[in-house]
Amino acid sequence: MSAPLAGVVVVSLEAAISVPFATRQLCDLGATVIKVERPEGDFARHYDDVMAGESAFFAWANRGKQSIRLDVKDDQDLATLRGLIAGADVFVHNLSPRAAQRLGVDAASLAEQYPHLIAAEVSGYGLGGPRTDDKAYDLAIQAEAGVFSLNGDGGMSKVGFSVADICSGMYALSSILAALVRRERTGAGAAVHVSMLDSLAEWVSAPLYNAVYGPGQPTPTSRRHHAIAPYGTFTLADGSTVLIAVQSDGEWRSLAEQLLLDAQLADDPRFATNAQRIANVDALEAIIQSTLSGMAADQARGRLAAGRIATAEVNDLRGVWEHEQLRARHRFIEAGSPSGPLEMLAAPFDISGWAPPAGRIPALDEHDPATIEAVIQRGISTTSAGRAHADRGRPG
C-alpha cells in the first residue's frame, strides 16, 4: 500500500521545534515536506553537534525533509516562497503573528488567497489579546501554563524535555490531518491556528480543575502522583527503584493482599478509598516502603506481578536506548545524514500494509531542484485554473 499522505506537498517556513516536529510527522506519513530555512539555517542546527556533528534536536525534528534556503527579506526569494505556497497542499509556519502578516503569509490571508490550501501556523500566545506578539519559547510557555508549579520536590521545576513545543506540534499535526480529511470531502482548504499556551493549558487541565474547584494549588512532588495513591517510586532492598501504580480500590486491595500480606489493611479507614489514601499518603507510603526495604527485590517484583500491580523500572536515558522492549520490537532505524548513517528511533506510526521510511536528515539547502520546480509549476497551474474558473463566472 502507498503511504497515507503520498502525493501531499507540505511547505514549511519553520525553525526550532514546534512546527518542525509537526511537519516531521507529516513526512513520516509520506508527505513531501519542503523545509524553508533562513540563509544561516534553522538555529536548531546549532543547538549541539553530538550526533557525529549533527544537532540531536535538529536530527530528531527534521528527518526525511528537503531543505531550501531562502531570504524572505529578498523580493526574489519571497517570490519563490510564494510560488511554493501556491503549489502546496499544506503551508505551515511558526513566525510571530506580526512577522507573518507583514510578509503576507499568515494563515487567514493565505487561505483566502488559495482556497485549496491548508494554511497553518503556530504561535506562542494565540491571535488577539495583550500577549499576541510576545516572543515565546518552550520554557516560557511551561512557566505561563503552570507546569513549573506542578513539578519538583518541594519547589518548582520544568519538565525535562520540550513539552510545550511537542504539545503544540501535535495539535498542529492533528489539525492539519483533520483539515486534509475535510478538504478531501468538500474541496475546501482551511486556516489553522495553534497556540502553544492553549495547547499546554489543555494538557494541565486535570490539575487545573482540581485546583480551581478543589483544594487549591497542589504541592509540587517529584516522585509521587498528586491525586492518586499509592502511585510513585519506592526503593527495593538491593537499592534499585521501582514505580508502583495503583489506579483503583480493587488494585489497592490486591496490593495489600499480595505484596503487604495484610488483607485487613485494604479496609483500614485511613486507606479504604483513594481520597483517604491521598489524605494519609505519608503513612501509606511508609508502610509500603518498610515492606519493600526488608524484602529481596526479586521477591518484591514477584509479589507485585502476582497481584497484577502495574510496575515500571525507573530508567535513565541509556536504559531507554537499550530498552529490551524497544530492541525486541526493532524500534530503531538507520537514518542518513550529512555526517553519515545514524541510528535513531523509528516513527511510532504503525499502519497496516505500510512502514514509515527511514528518511534522511538534510543538509542546509539540500533539496531536489526537480521537486521544487514541480511544486512551483503546480502552483502556476492551480492559480491559472482558478483564474479561468473565475473569468467564466464573470458577466461578459
N, C-alpha and C positions, 0 to 999 in steps of 0.2 A: 504494500500500500504506500501511497505518497505521504509525505509529511503533512500534518494537519494544516499548516499555513503555507504550503507550497504555492508559489506564484504571488504571494503577498509581498509588496515592496514597502519597506519602512525606511524613512529618512529621519535621522535624529540629530538635532543640534544640542549636544549634551556634554556634560563634564561631571566629574566627581562620581557619585554612586547611585543616587535615587533613580534617575532616568536610565543611565547605563545598565543598572540591574534589571529594570523592566524590559528594556529592548533586548538584553541578552536572553531573556526567557522567550521572547518572540523569535529570536534567532534559533534557539534550541528547538522550537516548534516548527521550524522550516522556513520562516520568512527570510527574505533577503534584507539585511539591515545595513544601511549605509550610514556610518558614523561620521558626522561633520565635526571636525576639530578646529580649534583656533590655530593660528600659524605656529605657535610654540607647542601645540599639542594639549590634550587634556591634562590638567595638572595632576590628576591621579596617576599618570605615568611616572611621576617623580616622587610619590609618597615614600617609596623604598625601592630597593633593587635586589631583593632577597631571592627571587626565583631565577637564578642564573642570569642576573642582570635586569630582569623584568620586575615590575612592581606587582606584589601579591594582590593589592586592591584592583589594579588595572586588569590583570590577567583574569581575576575572578569575574569581573563585571563586563568584560568585552570579548570574550572568546567567541569566535565564529563570525565576527563582523568584518566589513570592509571599512577602511578609514580613508577619508578625503579631507585635505587641509584647505580651509577657506578663511579668508579675512572678510568678515561680513561688513567691515567698515569700508571696504573697497567696492566700488559700484559693479565692476565686472564679476567679482566673486559673489556678491549679493545676487546678481542676476543668475549666476549658476545655481545658487541655492534655491532661488525661486523656480528655476526650471526643474530642479529635482523634486521640489514640493509638488509642482503641478502634475508630475508623473507618478507620484507615490500613492499608495493606498492609505498610509498612515504617516503623519508627521508628528514628532514629539520634541519638546524642548524643556529645559529647566533654567531658562533665563529668568531674570526678575520680571515681574509684570510690566514695569515701566520700559525696560530694555526691549522686551518683545513687542510692545505697542509701537515703540519708536522705529523698529525695523519692519513693522507690519506683519509679523509672524505670530502674533497672539492667536490663540485658538479660535476666538469668536470671529476675527477678521478673515482668517483662512477658511473657516467652514462656510462663511458667506460667499467667499470668492470661488471656492472649489466645492460644489455640492456633493461630489463623490467622496471627499476626503474625511478621514478620521483625524482631526487635529486635536492633539492632546498636549497638556502642559502640567508641570508640577512646580508649585511654589511653596515657600515656607509657611506663609500665614493665610493664603487664600485671597481672593479678589474682594475688595471692599473692606471697610474697617480701617482703624488707625495704623495697623501694622503691615499693610499690604506690601509696601516696598522695602521693608526691613530685610537685611541680609539674614539668612537662616542656614545654619549647618546642623549636622546631626546632634551634637551635644547641646546646642542651643534649644532645639526642639524637645529633646529629652527633659531639659530643665523646665521649659514652658509647660509641657504636658504632665508634669507631676511625677515623672519617672524617678528622678533623683530622690523624691520624698518617700518612695516605696522600697528603696534598696539600701543595703548597707547593714552594719551591725551596731545599732545604737546611734548611727549618724546617717548622712545622705551619701549616695553613691550612684554613679551612672551604670547603665548596662554595658557590658564589656565588648559589645560589637555594635555595628551601625544600625540599631533597631529602627530609628526614625526614617533613615534612608530606605531600608528594606521594606518597612511597613508601607510607606507611600509608593515605593516602586511596585509593590504587589497590587495596591489599589489601582495604580495606573495600568498595570497589565490586565487586571480583570475588567476594568472599564473599557479598555481598547478591544478586548476579545468580545465583550458584550455588544459594543458598537459595531464590530465587524459582523456579528450574527444578525443584528438588526438591519445593517446595510444589505446583507445577503437576501433578506426577506422583503425589504422595502425600497432598496436603491438609495436610501438617504444616508449621507455622511453625518458627522456629529462633531461638536466641540466638547472636549472633555477637560475638566479642570480637577486636579487633585491637590489638596493642601496637606503638607507634612503634619501640621498641627492637628487638623481634623482627623487625619489617619491615626496618629498615635493616641490622641484623646479617645478615639473609639477603642483602641486596644487596652486602655486603662479603665474602661467603663465599669467593670465589676467592682474594683476597689473604690472608684469614684462614687458609685451609687451607694456602696456601703458606708462611705464617709459622710455623704450628704444626708442620707436617710437613716443612718445608723449611729454608731458611737463616735464618729468623727475620724480624724486623720489617724491611720494605724501607725504604730511604732515600726520603723524600718527593721527588717530582720534579714539576715544573710543566709540562714541555714534552715529555716522552717517556713511553712505557709502561714500567712497572716490570718486566714479564716477557716482552715481545716486542720484537724489534729487526730491522731499523730500523722504528720506529713513533713518529713525533714530528714536530716542526716544524723547518723549515730556512729560511734566508734566501736569497732569489734575488738575482741581480745588480742588479736595479732597487730593492732594498731591501724588496720585499714578502715576505710569509711564506707558505709553503705547508706543509701537513701531508702527509707521505708515510706510507702504511700498508702494510707487508708482513706477511702472515699465515702464509706457508709457505716452505719451502725452494725450491719452484718459483718463487714470486714473487720471492724474493731473487735467484735465477739470472737471471730476466728483467730485474730492475733492474740487475744487474751488466752484462748484455749490452747493454741498450737505453739506459740513462742513463749509466752509467760507461764503456761501451765497452770492458769488460775482462772477457771471459767467464771467464778463469782465476781472477779474484777470487772467483767463486762457489764454487770448490773450495779456496780458501785455508783451511788448518786453523783459523785464527782465526775464520772466519765460516761454515763449511760447514753448521752446524746452528744452530737458534735458541738453544740453550743456550750454544754457543760465541760467538754474536753478542752475547748479553747479557753474557757474561764479558768481552768486548772491545768493549763498546759505545762507549766514548770514541774508540778508534781507528777503528771503523767509521764513526761519525758524522763524524769529521774528514775521512775520505776523501770521503764524500758531500758535505759542506759545501764542501770545496775544489773539487769539480767544479761545484757549483751557483753558487758565488761568481764563477766565471770564465766563466759561460755566460749568454747572453741569456735573459731569463725566458721568452719565447715558445718558444725552442728547448728549454729545460728541460721546459716543460709538454708540448711536442710529443713529446719522447722518452719521458716518463712515460706519455703516452697510448698511444704505440706499443707500450710494454711492458705495457699493461693493468695498470698500477700504480694503486692507489687513491690519489687525492689530494683535498685539500679546501682551499678558501680559508679563511683564519682571519678570520672576520668579527667586527666589533664589533656592538653591538645595532642600530645604524642600518642596517648591512649586512644583518642578518636581516630587518628591517622592509621593506627594498627588495629582498629576495632574488628573483632572476629566476624561480626555480622556483616559489616560493610565489605570486608575482604572476601567472605564466603559468597556474597551475592554479586561480586565483581562490579562494585560501585565506583570503580576508578577507570579513567581513560588516559590515553596519551595524546596530549594536545600539542600542535605545532606552535612555534613562536619564533620571533627573530633571533632568539638565542639558542634555538634547538628544541627538541621534544621535552615536554614537561608532564609529569604525572599529576592529574587533577581529579577532583570528584566529578563523576558523571552527573548530567542533569537529572533531577528527580522525577521527571515525567516518565510514566510507564503506560503507554497506549498500545493496545494490541496491534500487531502487524507492522510495527514501525519502531525504530530505535533512533534517538537523537544522535546526530553526527558528533564526532569529537570536536570539530572546529579548530580554528587557529587564532591565536592572539595576534592582531595586526600591528605591524609597524606603522608609524605615522605616515599618512598618505599612501598606504599600501592598498590600493583599490584596483579593481578591474575596469580599465577605461571603457571596454565594450559594455559593461553593465551600466556604468554612469551614462554613457551616450544613449543606451536603450531606454533608460528611465526618462531622460530629458525628451527624447523623441516621443515617448508615450505621453508625456505631458503636453507636448505640442499638438499631438493628435487628439487628445481628450479635449483640450481647450478649443481647437478648431471645430470639433464636432459639436461642442456646446454652443459656440457662436452661430454655427449653421442652424442648429435647432432653434435658437432664439430669433434668428433672422426670419425663419419660416413662420414664426408666430407673430411677426410684426405686420401691421396693415401696409399695403402697397401704396 
